[in-house]
Amino acid sequence: MVNAQKYIDENETIRRVSRQEETVWINPDYLPVEVTDGLCQLVVSDEDIADAEARLTRFASFIRRCFPETEATGGLIESPLEDIPRMQQALEQAYGCTIPGRLMLKMDSHLAIAGSVKARGGIYEVLKHAEDLAIAAGKLTMEDDYAKLAEPEMKQFFGRYTVQVGSTGNLGMSIGIMSAALGFRVKVHMSADAKQWKKDLLRSHGVEVLEYTGDYSKAVAEGRRLSDADPMSYFVDDEKSVNLFLGYAVAAKRLKQQLDEQGITVDTAHPLVVYLPTGVGGAPGGIAYGLKRLFKNNVHCFLVEPTLCPSVLLGMATKQYEKANVRDFGLSGRTHADGLACAAPSGFVTRILGNLVSGDFTVEDARLYDDLRLLDSSEGKRIEPSSCAAFAGPRGLLTLEDSRRYCAEQGLTEEVLANSVQIAWATGGRLVPAEVWEQYLATHLN
């Protein structure tokens, strides 16, 4: 157990966090990419990311065959990048803030198959596991058309194996849906924070859902224990998985292609500022890492977490990493942002981002629903409450003293920010049932 009081007494930001106040933590260990390049490459190299991208390309024919909604993208799972100028104006009016430059929405909320950012890492890890098994059994070569994996013979082969994962919802959906499509037996261990509709959707795909009264960490621990006891079982570990991380990191190159297609330049005079909602840290960590590898010092990556469960912020700010639990700091860890309800962060991710992430904003639960309604009314777009955490970044960047200071130190002057692109990364929403949307839109918190 971390001596939380020591950090609360010594650090004003942690003090604000313990009081459940909206705030921003600026990373004091943030360094130029060239300083950290060698160490980062030892952990996850550019070649590793390129290998992950190639693997997803090999699986495109299988994905296209099993999921017709990916036909337009040739079996690649990718989301739109769209301008949201009316939302930008609505945020400025609602919060009395200034959001310079161009505000865009990266709509991983609308990714095919799983409808969330987890479709990147979760699906990638399942595909890699399937490839490893099939190649080892002599049933597949890298030169084959991977559409053959959809044949009954291959489903029968994969049916000998089990895939398990612990989840608050979206990771479980991505793992469950893809694993079931391949023929794996699937067990998803879900915490009390998981929404009922996500459990129901998984069961409709033939996935076994095991429910726990405890939090995310309990579901992960139990899933890991049960999987380790079964030699035919594979556990997808959101807290430690390099393969998940690689699947998320591939997003950077695809984002660059979208920016290029829209004629958007990213350089010192035209920076990119990205805001990533964060739970245990895997998805935003992988995306941020990929972006830093590609855009270097011209991209500034901020994480965003609920005031009730800012585990990654606390793990990084205290340097206690996975040992930092929000409950030690007097926080409940229970939040309406169910996808971000992870009381302790990934030690792997918090360490690898130690010099790369710019900071971490926190947001009150009530704002999630307020901003959900703003986005719906201004742009006609709907994303999950968890996704709406991203908007705390652009409205806070020049409002909060610490992030204003960061901008000044990094040369993000008013003139430079006027030429910037700010991206709110929407992490989930496409599969939300109509009746749940109505509940979200009608939810008002104090």
DOZAPA-356733 format. One record per residue (C-alpha): residue in three letters; x, y, z; chain. Coordinates in nm, 4 decimals. Layout:
{rec ALA, {X, Y, Z}, A}
...
This chain:
{rec MET, {0.0000, 0.0000, 0.0000}, A}
{rec VAL, {0.1353, 0.3411, -0.1040}, A}
{rec ASN, {0.1826, 0.6074, 0.1649}, A}
{rec ALA, {-0.0612, 0.8405, -0.0067}, A}
{rec GLN, {-0.0540, 1.1090, 0.2621}, A}
{rec LYS, {0.3131, 1.1723, 0.1947}, A}
{rec TYR, {0.2425, 1.2550, -0.1688}, A}
{rec ILE, {-0.0672, 1.4583, -0.0837}, A}
{rec ASP, {0.1352, 1.6691, 0.1597}, A}
{rec GLU, {0.4211, 1.7252, -0.0854}, A}
{rec ASN, {0.2427, 1.7768, -0.4176}, A}
{rec GLU, {-0.0262, 2.0377, -0.4848}, A}
{rec THR, {-0.1611, 1.8552, -0.7918}, A}
{rec ILE, {-0.1999, 1.5289, -0.6002}, A}
{rec ARG, {-0.3674, 1.7274, -0.3249}, A}
{rec ARG, {-0.6226, 1.8561, -0.5769}, A}
{rec VAL, {-0.6678, 1.5058, -0.7136}, A}
{rec SER, {-0.7393, 1.3699, -0.3645}, A}
{rec ARG, {-1.0072, 1.6377, -0.3270}, A}
{rec GLN, {-1.1725, 1.5149, -0.6505}, A}
{rec GLU, {-1.1094, 1.8484, -0.8214}, A}
{rec GLU, {-1.0761, 1.8864, -1.1947}, A}
{rec THR, {-0.7123, 1.9612, -1.2586}, A}
{rec VAL, {-0.4157, 1.8894, -1.4834}, A}
{rec TRP, {-0.0890, 1.7175, -1.3976}, A}
{rec ILE, {0.2012, 1.8235, -1.6146}, A}
{rec ASN, {0.4696, 1.5586, -1.6451}, A}
{rec PRO, {0.7934, 1.6965, -1.4949}, A}
{rec ASP, {0.9904, 1.4177, -1.6663}, A}
{rec TYR, {0.8693, 1.4982, -2.0178}, A}
{rec LEU, {1.1685, 1.4956, -2.2540}, A}
{rec PRO, {1.2357, 1.5491, -2.6255}, A}
{rec VAL, {1.1942, 1.2230, -2.8187}, A}
{rec GLU, {1.5571, 1.2158, -2.9305}, A}
{rec VAL, {1.6670, 1.1877, -2.5663}, A}
{rec THR, {1.4493, 0.8819, -2.4982}, A}
{rec ASP, {1.4705, 0.7166, -2.8406}, A}
{rec GLY, {1.7241, 0.4473, -2.7578}, A}
{rec LEU, {1.5524, 0.3250, -2.4431}, A}
{rec CYS, {1.2073, 0.3220, -2.6064}, A}
{rec GLN, {1.3330, 0.1212, -2.9032}, A}
{rec LEU, {1.4619, -0.1455, -2.6654}, A}
{rec VAL, {1.1102, -0.1932, -2.5283}, A}
{rec VAL, {0.8969, -0.1468, -2.8420}, A}
{rec SER, {1.0818, -0.0753, -3.1651}, A}
{rec ASP, {0.9668, 0.0817, -3.4894}, A}
{rec GLU, {1.0196, -0.2618, -3.6460}, A}
{rec ASP, {0.7799, -0.4136, -3.3922}, A}
{rec ILE, {0.5110, -0.1640, -3.4914}, A}
{rec ALA, {0.5735, -0.2288, -3.8627}, A}
{rec ASP, {0.5436, -0.6042, -3.7979}, A}
{rec ALA, {0.2074, -0.5491, -3.6250}, A}
{rec GLU, {0.0846, -0.3422, -3.9184}, A}
{rec ALA, {0.1888, -0.6144, -4.1631}, A}
{rec ARG, {0.0056, -0.8784, -3.9576}, A}
{rec LEU, {-0.3179, -0.6780, -3.9675}, A}
{rec THR, {-0.2786, -0.6511, -4.3455}, A}
{rec ARG, {-0.2387, -1.0290, -4.3748}, A}
{rec PHE, {-0.5623, -1.0792, -4.1822}, A}
{rec ALA, {-0.7597, -0.8289, -4.3941}, A}
{rec SER, {-0.9120, -1.0951, -4.6201}, A}
{rec PHE, {-1.0301, -1.2957, -4.3180}, A}
{rec ILE, {-1.1790, -0.9867, -4.1547}, A}
{rec ARG, {-1.3506, -0.8825, -4.4770}, A}
{rec ARG, {-1.5020, -1.2295, -4.5130}, A}
{rec CYS, {-1.6299, -1.2523, -4.1545}, A}
{rec PHE, {-1.7307, -0.8900, -4.1061}, A}
{rec PRO, {-1.8954, -0.7461, -4.4213}, A}
{rec GLU, {-1.9018, -0.3986, -4.2651}, A}
{rec THR, {-1.5257, -0.3814, -4.3346}, A}
{rec GLU, {-1.5694, -0.4334, -4.7096}, A}
{rec ALA, {-1.5282, -0.0614, -4.7853}, A}
{rec THR, {-1.1902, -0.0548, -4.6120}, A}
{rec GLY, {-1.0687, -0.3824, -4.7585}, A}
{rec GLY, {-1.0776, -0.5588, -4.4249}, A}
{rec LEU, {-0.8816, -0.2941, -4.2374}, A}
{rec ILE, {-1.0402, -0.1694, -3.9167}, A}
{rec GLU, {-1.0123, 0.2095, -3.9176}, A}
{rec SER, {-1.2186, 0.5059, -3.7995}, A}
{rec PRO, {-1.3002, 0.8495, -3.9429}, A}
{rec LEU, {-1.1174, 1.1692, -3.8487}, A}
{rec GLU, {-1.3650, 1.4560, -3.8647}, A}
{rec ASP, {-1.3739, 1.8281, -3.7969}, A}
{rec ILE, {-1.6145, 1.9320, -3.5192}, A}
{rec PRO, {-1.6228, 2.3141, -3.5471}, A}
{rec ARG, {-1.9716, 2.3457, -3.3995}, A}
{rec MET, {-1.8670, 2.1428, -3.0958}, A}
{rec GLN, {-1.5593, 2.3631, -3.0645}, A}
{rec GLN, {-1.7801, 2.6704, -3.0533}, A}
{rec ALA, {-2.0278, 2.5031, -2.8157}, A}
{rec LEU, {-1.7491, 2.4129, -2.5720}, A}
{rec GLU, {-1.6133, 2.7675, -2.5795}, A}
{rec GLN, {-1.9563, 2.9100, -2.5057}, A}
{rec ALA, {-2.0480, 2.6551, -2.2389}, A}
{rec TYR, {-1.7201, 2.6800, -2.0476}, A}
{rec GLY, {-1.6071, 3.0329, -2.1261}, A}
{rec CYS, {-1.2810, 2.8994, -2.2662}, A}
{rec THR, {-1.0736, 2.9483, -2.5795}, A}
{rec ILE, {-0.9900, 2.6486, -2.7999}, A}
{rec PRO, {-0.7419, 2.7636, -3.0639}, A}
{rec GLY, {-0.6733, 2.5933, -3.3941}, A}
{rec ARG, {-0.8797, 2.3171, -3.5460}, A}
{rec LEU, {-1.0704, 2.0748, -3.3195}, A}
{rec MET, {-1.1188, 1.7257, -3.4630}, A}
{rec LEU, {-1.2714, 1.4007, -3.3432}, A}
{rec LYS, {-1.0905, 1.0701, -3.4019}, A}
{rec MET, {-1.3900, 0.8400, -3.4061}, A}
{rec ASP, {-1.2607, 0.5120, -3.2687}, A}
{rec SER, {-1.6078, 0.5165, -3.1164}, A}
{rec HIS, {-1.7210, 0.3982, -3.4602}, A}
{rec LEU, {-1.4573, 0.1362, -3.5385}, A}
{rec ALA, {-1.6010, -0.1683, -3.7117}, A}
{rec ILE, {-1.6707, -0.4940, -3.5254}, A}
{rec ALA, {-1.6261, -0.3794, -3.1628}, A}
{rec GLY, {-1.7247, -0.0109, -3.1783}, A}
{rec SER, {-1.4395, 0.1113, -2.9605}, A}
{rec VAL, {-1.0677, 0.1847, -2.9475}, A}
{rec LYS, {-1.0246, -0.1679, -2.8099}, A}
{rec ALA, {-1.0926, -0.2970, -3.1616}, A}
{rec ARG, {-0.7315, -0.2017, -3.2304}, A}
{rec GLY, {-0.5294, -0.3749, -2.9593}, A}
{rec GLY, {-0.7789, -0.6390, -2.8527}, A}
{rec ILE, {-0.8505, -0.7678, -3.2000}, A}
{rec TYR, {-0.4816, -0.7513, -3.2921}, A}
{rec GLU, {-0.3759, -0.9686, -2.9979}, A}
{rec VAL, {-0.6403, -1.2309, -3.0764}, A}
{rec LEU, {-0.5328, -1.2398, -3.4405}, A}
{rec LYS, {-0.1673, -1.2759, -3.3477}, A}
{rec HIS, {-0.2479, -1.5616, -3.1121}, A}
{rec ALA, {-0.4515, -1.7336, -3.3840}, A}
{rec GLU, {-0.1689, -1.6899, -3.6351}, A}
{rec ASP, {0.0888, -1.8300, -3.3915}, A}
{rec LEU, {-0.1236, -2.1386, -3.3209}, A}
{rec ALA, {-0.2082, -2.2052, -3.6863}, A}
{rec ILE, {0.1506, -2.1662, -3.8086}, A}
{rec ALA, {0.2864, -2.3858, -3.5301}, A}
{rec ALA, {0.0341, -2.6572, -3.6249}, A}
{rec GLY, {0.1315, -2.6391, -3.9930}, A}
{rec LYS, {-0.2152, -2.5166, -4.0901}, A}
{rec LEU, {-0.1074, -2.1728, -4.2130}, A}
{rec THR, {0.1864, -1.9954, -4.3748}, A}
{rec MET, {0.2359, -1.6211, -4.4032}, A}
{rec GLU, {0.2014, -1.6540, -4.7818}, A}
{rec ASP, {-0.1507, -1.8034, -4.7571}, A}
{rec ASP, {-0.4731, -1.6149, -4.8102}, A}
{rec TYR, {-0.5830, -1.5718, -4.4487}, A}
{rec ALA, {-0.9477, -1.5951, -4.5517}, A}
{rec LYS, {-0.8942, -1.9709, -4.5125}, A}
{rec LEU, {-0.9068, -1.9164, -4.1347}, A}
{rec ALA, {-1.2835, -1.8749, -4.1676}, A}
{rec GLU, {-1.3236, -2.2333, -4.2960}, A}
{rec PRO, {-1.4997, -2.4893, -4.0706}, A}
{rec GLU, {-1.1800, -2.6935, -4.0385}, A}
{rec MET, {-0.9961, -2.3969, -3.8878}, A}
{rec LYS, {-1.2825, -2.3088, -3.6555}, A}
{rec GLN, {-1.2765, -2.6652, -3.5318}, A}
{rec PHE, {-0.9015, -2.6340, -3.4731}, A}
{rec PHE, {-0.9327, -2.3072, -3.2784}, A}
{rec GLY, {-1.2248, -2.4533, -3.0840}, A}
{rec ARG, {-0.9752, -2.6636, -2.8884}, A}
{rec TYR, {-0.8410, -2.3456, -2.7304}, A}
{rec THR, {-0.9784, -2.0841, -2.4912}, A}
{rec VAL, {-0.9142, -1.7099, -2.4825}, A}
{rec GLN, {-0.9779, -1.5221, -2.1568}, A}
{rec VAL, {-0.9647, -1.1550, -2.0570}, A}
{rec GLY, {-1.0600, -0.9267, -1.7680}, A}
{rec SER, {-1.2523, -0.6162, -1.8706}, A}
{rec THR, {-1.4767, -0.3267, -1.7724}, A}
{rec GLY, {-1.6553, -0.3715, -2.1060}, A}
{rec ASN, {-1.5004, -0.2580, -2.4337}, A}
{rec LEU, {-1.1860, -0.4720, -2.4278}, A}
{rec GLY, {-1.4013, -0.7723, -2.3470}, A}
{rec MET, {-1.6226, -0.6963, -2.6462}, A}
{rec SER, {-1.3312, -0.6733, -2.8897}, A}
{rec ILE, {-1.1689, -0.9922, -2.7563}, A}
{rec GLY, {-1.4986, -1.1768, -2.7350}, A}
{rec ILE, {-1.6370, -1.0914, -3.0768}, A}
{rec MET, {-1.3158, -1.1650, -3.2691}, A}
{rec SER, {-1.2272, -1.4773, -3.0705}, A}
{rec ALA, {-1.5762, -1.6172, -3.1281}, A}
{rec ALA, {-1.5505, -1.5405, -3.5017}, A}
{rec LEU, {-1.2328, -1.7494, -3.5201}, A}
{rec GLY, {-1.3915, -2.0338, -3.3265}, A}
{rec PHE, {-1.2154, -1.9981, -2.9916}, A}
{rec ARG, {-1.3975, -2.0660, -2.6690}, A}
{rec VAL, {-1.4086, -1.7316, -2.4907}, A}
{rec LYS, {-1.4397, -1.6275, -2.1270}, A}
{rec VAL, {-1.4671, -1.2599, -2.0365}, A}
{rec HIS, {-1.4255, -1.1723, -1.6692}, A}
{rec MET, {-1.6184, -0.8490, -1.6125}, A}
{rec SER, {-1.6051, -0.6111, -1.3190}, A}
{rec ALA, {-1.9014, -0.4524, -1.1444}, A}
{rec ASP, {-1.8440, -0.1370, -1.3514}, A}
{rec ALA, {-1.9317, -0.3110, -1.6791}, A}
{rec LYS, {-2.2632, -0.2110, -1.8370}, A}
{rec GLN, {-2.5336, -0.4770, -1.8648}, A}
{rec TRP, {-2.5826, -0.4195, -2.2367}, A}
{rec LYS, {-2.2171, -0.5050, -2.3001}, A}
{rec LYS, {-2.2557, -0.8318, -2.1110}, A}
{rec ASP, {-2.5718, -0.9118, -2.3069}, A}
{rec LEU, {-2.4027, -0.8365, -2.6405}, A}
{rec LEU, {-2.1122, -1.0667, -2.5597}, A}
{rec ARG, {-2.3439, -1.3509, -2.4603}, A}
{rec SER, {-2.5285, -1.3099, -2.7914}, A}
{rec HIS, {-2.1983, -1.3966, -2.9628}, A}
{rec GLY, {-2.1650, -1.7156, -2.7580}, A}
{rec VAL, {-1.9144, -1.5687, -2.5129}, A}
{rec GLU, {-1.9123, -1.6877, -2.1522}, A}
{rec VAL, {-1.9320, -1.3825, -1.9262}, A}
{rec LEU, {-1.8219, -1.4189, -1.5647}, A}
{rec GLU, {-1.9302, -1.1340, -1.3375}, A}
{rec TYR, {-1.7515, -1.0039, -1.0273}, A}
{rec THR, {-1.8756, -0.7749, -0.7530}, A}
{rec GLY, {-1.5277, -0.6227, -0.7216}, A}
{rec ASP, {-1.3474, -0.3807, -0.9484}, A}
{rec TYR, {-1.1481, -0.4246, -1.2672}, A}
{rec SER, {-0.8331, -0.5448, -1.0916}, A}
{rec LYS, {-1.0274, -0.8281, -0.9282}, A}
{rec ALA, {-1.1693, -0.9401, -1.2628}, A}
{rec VAL, {-0.8231, -0.9356, -1.4204}, A}
{rec ALA, {-0.6615, -1.1257, -1.1342}, A}
{rec GLU, {-0.9269, -1.3962, -1.1346}, A}
{rec GLY, {-0.9219, -1.4289, -1.5118}, A}
{rec ARG, {-0.5442, -1.4588, -1.5109}, A}
{rec ARG, {-0.5543, -1.7232, -1.2354}, A}
{rec LEU, {-0.8121, -1.9394, -1.4126}, A}
{rec SER, {-0.6361, -1.9091, -1.7470}, A}
{rec ASP, {-0.2970, -1.9994, -1.6004}, A}
{rec ALA, {-0.4491, -2.3211, -1.4652}, A}
{rec ASP, {-0.5558, -2.4311, -1.8166}, A}
{rec PRO, {-0.2750, -2.5209, -2.0613}, A}
{rec MET, {-0.5127, -2.4701, -2.3550}, A}
{rec SER, {-0.6060, -2.1179, -2.2423}, A}
{rec TYR, {-0.4547, -1.7833, -2.3431}, A}
{rec PHE, {-0.4993, -1.4750, -2.1246}, A}
{rec VAL, {-0.5083, -1.1263, -2.2757}, A}
{rec ASP, {-0.3518, -0.9127, -2.0046}, A}
{rec ASP, {-0.4548, -0.5481, -2.0384}, A}
{rec GLU, {-0.2131, -0.4529, -1.7618}, A}
{rec LYS, {0.1019, -0.6043, -1.9144}, A}
{rec SER, {0.0492, -0.7010, -2.2779}, A}
{rec VAL, {0.3012, -0.5805, -2.5358}, A}
{rec ASN, {0.0831, -0.7223, -2.8145}, A}
{rec LEU, {-0.2133, -0.5087, -2.7118}, A}
{rec PHE, {0.0193, -0.2105, -2.7002}, A}
{rec LEU, {0.1442, -0.2810, -3.0532}, A}
{rec GLY, {-0.2079, -0.3067, -3.1926}, A}
{rec TYR, {-0.2851, 0.0389, -3.0569}, A}
{rec ALA, {0.0461, 0.1852, -3.1775}, A}
{rec VAL, {-0.0441, 0.1054, -3.5399}, A}
{rec ALA, {-0.3073, 0.3816, -3.5168}, A}
{rec ALA, {-0.0402, 0.6519, -3.5542}, A}
{rec LYS, {0.0562, 0.5751, -3.9130}, A}
{rec ARG, {-0.3071, 0.5484, -4.0128}, A}
{rec LEU, {-0.3803, 0.8837, -3.8502}, A}
{rec LYS, {-0.0917, 1.0397, -4.0442}, A}
{rec GLN, {-0.2408, 0.9096, -4.3671}, A}
{rec GLN, {-0.5747, 1.0694, -4.2795}, A}
{rec LEU, {-0.4051, 1.4003, -4.1968}, A}
{rec ASP, {-0.2142, 1.3871, -4.5262}, A}
{rec GLU, {-0.5353, 1.3179, -4.7178}, A}
{rec GLN, {-0.6913, 1.6278, -4.5607}, A}
{rec GLY, {-0.3865, 1.8393, -4.6403}, A}
{rec ILE, {-0.2949, 1.8850, -4.2745}, A}
{rec THR, {0.0717, 1.9469, -4.2019}, A}
{rec VAL, {0.2267, 1.8555, -3.8674}, A}
{rec ASP, {0.5484, 2.0380, -3.7842}, A}
{rec THR, {0.6874, 2.2861, -3.5325}, A}
{rec ALA, {0.4655, 2.5652, -3.6632}, A}
{rec HIS, {0.1626, 2.3355, -3.6955}, A}
{rec PRO, {0.1625, 2.1098, -3.3867}, A}
{rec LEU, {-0.0709, 1.8260, -3.3045}, A}
{rec VAL, {-0.2286, 1.8099, -2.9574}, A}
{rec VAL, {-0.4056, 1.4836, -2.8750}, A}
{rec TYR, {-0.6317, 1.4013, -2.5802}, A}
{rec LEU, {-0.6768, 1.0341, -2.4889}, A}
{rec PRO, {-0.9301, 0.9032, -2.2318}, A}
{rec THR, {-0.7494, 0.6601, -2.0039}, A}
{rec GLY, {-0.8399, 0.3594, -1.7912}, A}
{rec VAL, {-0.5608, 0.1144, -1.7128}, A}
{rec GLY, {-0.3523, 0.2888, -1.9788}, A}
{rec GLY, {-0.3081, 0.0307, -2.2544}, A}
{rec ALA, {-0.4972, 0.1842, -2.5466}, A}
{rec PRO, {-0.4007, 0.5487, -2.4907}, A}
{rec GLY, {-0.0481, 0.4403, -2.4028}, A}
{rec GLY, {-0.0010, 0.2514, -2.7270}, A}
{rec ILE, {-0.1553, 0.5278, -2.9356}, A}
{rec ALA, {0.0520, 0.7982, -2.7656}, A}
{rec TYR, {0.3673, 0.5921, -2.8100}, A}
{rec GLY, {0.2985, 0.5431, -3.1802}, A}
{rec LEU, {0.2275, 0.9127, -3.2271}, A}
{rec LYS, {0.5518, 1.0126, -3.0558}, A}
{rec ARG, {0.7505, 0.7667, -3.2681}, A}
{rec LEU, {0.6021, 0.9206, -3.5821}, A}
{rec PHE, {0.5557, 1.2920, -3.5122}, A}
{rec LYS, {0.8351, 1.3289, -3.2540}, A}
{rec ASN, {0.8251, 1.6608, -3.0663}, A}
{rec ASN, {0.5522, 1.8028, -3.2901}, A}
{rec VAL, {0.2821, 1.6036, -3.1125}, A}
{rec HIS, {0.1779, 1.6661, -2.7527}, A}
{rec CYS, {-0.0141, 1.3765, -2.5964}, A}
{rec PHE, {-0.2354, 1.4322, -2.2935}, A}
{rec LEU, {-0.4225, 1.1619, -2.1050}, A}
{rec VAL, {-0.7666, 1.2303, -1.9535}, A}
{rec GLU, {-0.9186, 1.0497, -1.6538}, A}
{rec PRO, {-1.2234, 1.0810, -1.4253}, A}
{rec THR, {-1.1687, 1.2727, -1.1011}, A}
{rec LEU, {-1.2958, 0.9625, -0.9202}, A}
{rec CYS, {-1.0444, 0.7238, -1.0790}, A}
{rec PRO, {-0.7235, 0.8932, -1.2047}, A}
{rec SER, {-0.5012, 0.5886, -1.1557}, A}
{rec VAL, {-0.2541, 0.6562, -1.4372}, A}
{rec LEU, {-0.2000, 1.0127, -1.3166}, A}
{rec LEU, {-0.1299, 0.8905, -0.9641}, A}
{rec GLY, {0.0911, 0.6065, -1.0823}, A}
{rec MET, {0.3065, 0.8399, -1.2898}, A}
{rec ALA, {0.3053, 1.1399, -1.0540}, A}
{rec THR, {0.4154, 0.9294, -0.7561}, A}
{rec LYS, {0.6392, 0.6969, -0.9620}, A}
{rec GLN, {0.4705, 0.4112, -0.7784}, A}
{rec TYR, {0.3223, 0.2954, -1.1109}, A}
{rec GLU, {0.1042, -0.0184, -1.0707}, A}
{rec LYS, {0.1340, 0.0058, -0.6903}, A}
{rec ALA, {-0.0671, 0.3289, -0.6862}, A}
{rec ASN, {-0.4333, 0.2606, -0.6180}, A}
{rec VAL, {-0.6842, 0.5463, -0.6187}, A}
{rec ARG, {-0.8417, 0.4163, -0.2982}, A}
{rec ASP, {-0.5175, 0.4864, -0.1127}, A}
{rec PHE, {-0.5779, 0.8526, -0.1982}, A}
{rec GLY, {-0.9342, 0.8564, -0.0657}, A}
{rec LEU, {-1.1024, 0.8092, -0.4043}, A}
{rec SER, {-1.3769, 0.5548, -0.4682}, A}
{rec GLY, {-1.2701, 0.4465, -0.8154}, A}
{rec ARG, {-1.6408, 0.4231, -0.9049}, A}
{rec THR, {-1.7221, 0.6401, -1.2030}, A}
{rec HIS, {-1.9888, 0.6726, -1.4734}, A}
{rec ALA, {-1.6975, 0.6468, -1.7175}, A}
{rec ASP, {-1.7100, 0.2681, -1.6938}, A}
{rec GLY, {-1.4356, 0.2180, -1.9531}, A}
{rec LEU, {-1.1996, 0.4261, -1.7398}, A}
{rec ALA, {-1.2794, 0.2600, -1.4073}, A}
{rec CYS, {-0.9402, 0.1051, -1.3308}, A}
{rec ALA, {-0.8266, 0.1680, -0.9737}, A}
{rec ALA, {-0.4609, 0.0830, -1.0441}, A}
{rec PRO, {-0.2735, 0.1488, -1.3704}, A}
{rec SER, {-0.0591, -0.0650, -1.5948}, A}
{rec GLY, {0.2982, -0.0660, -1.4688}, A}
{rec PHE, {0.4253, -0.1397, -1.8187}, A}
{rec VAL, {0.2463, 0.1551, -1.9770}, A}
{rec THR, {0.3113, 0.4098, -1.7035}, A}
{rec ARG, {0.6817, 0.3318, -1.7189}, A}
{rec ILE, {0.7144, 0.3448, -2.0979}, A}
{rec LEU, {0.5273, 0.6774, -2.1117}, A}
{rec GLY, {0.7326, 0.8254, -1.8287}, A}
{rec ASN, {0.9170, 1.0696, -2.0554}, A}
{rec LEU, {0.6752, 1.0837, -2.3502}, A}
{rec VAL, {0.3329, 1.1938, -2.2270}, A}
{rec SER, {0.2842, 1.5671, -2.1680}, A}
{rec GLY, {0.0319, 1.5448, -1.8871}, A}
{rec ASP, {-0.3024, 1.4214, -1.7602}, A}
{rec PHE, {-0.6311, 1.6119, -1.7230}, A}
{rec THR, {-0.9072, 1.5015, -1.4857}, A}
{rec VAL, {-1.2790, 1.5470, -1.5447}, A}
{rec GLU, {-1.5886, 1.5286, -1.3258}, A}
{rec ASP, {-1.8494, 1.2688, -1.4191}, A}
{rec ALA, {-2.1181, 1.5349, -1.4647}, A}
{rec ARG, {-1.9169, 1.6927, -1.7478}, A}
{rec LEU, {-1.9200, 1.3634, -1.9395}, A}
{rec TYR, {-2.2964, 1.3829, -1.9867}, A}
{rec ASP, {-2.2942, 1.7581, -2.0432}, A}
{rec ASP, {-2.0415, 1.7176, -2.3240}, A}
{rec LEU, {-2.2230, 1.4140, -2.4633}, A}
{rec ARG, {-2.5317, 1.6330, -2.5048}, A}
{rec LEU, {-2.3245, 1.9178, -2.6508}, A}
{rec LEU, {-2.1737, 1.6895, -2.9141}, A}
{rec ASP, {-2.5122, 1.5406, -2.9991}, A}
{rec SER, {-2.6827, 1.8787, -3.0338}, A}
{rec SER, {-2.3982, 2.0558, -3.2136}, A}
{rec GLU, {-2.2652, 1.7863, -3.4477}, A}
{rec GLY, {-2.5240, 1.5094, -3.4387}, A}
{rec LYS, {-2.2594, 1.2631, -3.3187}, A}
{rec ARG, {-2.2918, 1.0261, -3.0260}, A}
{rec ILE, {-2.0031, 0.8786, -2.8279}, A}
{rec GLU, {-1.9994, 0.7044, -2.4900}, A}
{rec PRO, {-1.9676, 0.9100, -2.1690}, A}
{rec SER, {-1.6170, 0.7666, -2.1213}, A}
{rec SER, {-1.5194, 0.9017, -2.4633}, A}
{rec CYS, {-1.6432, 1.2481, -2.3737}, A}
{rec ALA, {-1.3670, 1.2729, -2.1148}, A}
{rec ALA, {-1.1441, 1.3771, -2.4068}, A}
{rec PHE, {-1.3106, 1.7197, -2.4241}, A}
{rec ALA, {-1.1682, 1.8150, -2.0844}, A}
{rec GLY, {-0.8351, 1.8554, -2.2635}, A}
{rec PRO, {-0.9076, 2.1214, -2.5246}, A}
{rec ARG, {-1.1259, 2.3242, -2.2889}, A}
{rec GLY, {-0.8648, 2.3027, -2.0126}, A}
{rec LEU, {-0.5439, 2.3548, -2.2092}, A}
{rec LEU, {-0.5467, 2.7344, -2.1873}, A}
{rec THR, {-0.7779, 2.7562, -1.8851}, A}
{rec LEU, {-0.5674, 2.5792, -1.6243}, A}
{rec GLU, {-0.2526, 2.7510, -1.5012}, A}
{rec ASP, {-0.0241, 2.4476, -1.5211}, A}
{rec SER, {-0.1156, 2.3584, -1.8790}, A}
{rec ARG, {-0.0812, 2.7239, -1.9832}, A}
{rec ARG, {0.2695, 2.7158, -1.8391}, A}
{rec TYR, {0.3421, 2.3965, -2.0309}, A}
{rec CYS, {0.2343, 2.5636, -2.3546}, A}
{rec ALA, {0.4633, 2.8596, -2.2866}, A}
{rec GLU, {0.7591, 2.6334, -2.2105}, A}
{rec GLN, {0.7043, 2.4231, -2.5235}, A}
{rec GLY, {0.6731, 2.7209, -2.7578}, A}
{rec LEU, {0.2993, 2.6706, -2.8047}, A}
{rec THR, {0.2292, 3.0413, -2.8330}, A}
{rec GLU, {-0.1088, 3.1830, -2.9317}, A}
{rec GLU, {0.0162, 3.2174, -3.2887}, A}
{rec VAL, {0.1394, 2.8584, -3.3018}, A}
{rec LEU, {-0.1730, 2.7135, -3.1385}, A}
{rec ALA, {-0.3866, 2.9051, -3.3870}, A}
{rec ASN, {-0.2296, 2.6794, -3.6526}, A}
{rec SER, {-0.2577, 2.3620, -3.4448}, A}
{rec VAL, {-0.4849, 2.0630, -3.4773}, A}
{rec GLN, {-0.6343, 1.9400, -3.1493}, A}
{rec ILE, {-0.7763, 1.5879, -3.1555}, A}
{rec ALA, {-1.0247, 1.4474, -2.9061}, A}
{rec TRP, {-0.9900, 1.0686, -2.9292}, A}
{rec ALA, {-1.3354, 0.9102, -2.8974}, A}
{rec THR, {-1.2942, 0.5656, -2.7499}, A}
{rec GLY, {-1.6368, 0.3995, -2.7770}, A}
{rec GLY, {-2.0016, 0.4316, -2.8704}, A}
{rec ARG, {-2.1156, 0.2687, -3.1966}, A}
{rec LEU, {-2.2680, -0.0408, -3.0379}, A}
{rec VAL, {-2.4629, 0.1401, -2.7643}, A}
{rec PRO, {-2.8338, 0.0375, -2.7863}, A}
{rec ALA, {-3.0896, 0.3095, -2.8641}, A}
{rec GLU, {-3.2545, 0.2865, -2.5229}, A}
{rec VAL, {-2.9185, 0.3331, -2.3494}, A}
{rec TRP, {-2.8503, 0.6451, -2.5566}, A}
{rec GLU, {-3.1740, 0.7902, -2.4274}, A}
{rec GLN, {-3.0639, 0.7161, -2.0707}, A}
{rec TYR, {-2.7292, 0.8843, -2.1335}, A}
{rec LEU, {-2.8892, 1.1946, -2.2840}, A}
{rec ALA, {-3.1273, 1.2217, -1.9895}, A}
{rec THR, {-2.8615, 1.1789, -1.7211}, A}
{rec HIS, {-2.7806, 1.4960, -1.5267}, A}
{rec LEU, {-2.5398, 1.4773, -1.2326}, A}
{rec ASN, {-2.4764, 1.7416, -0.9687}, A}
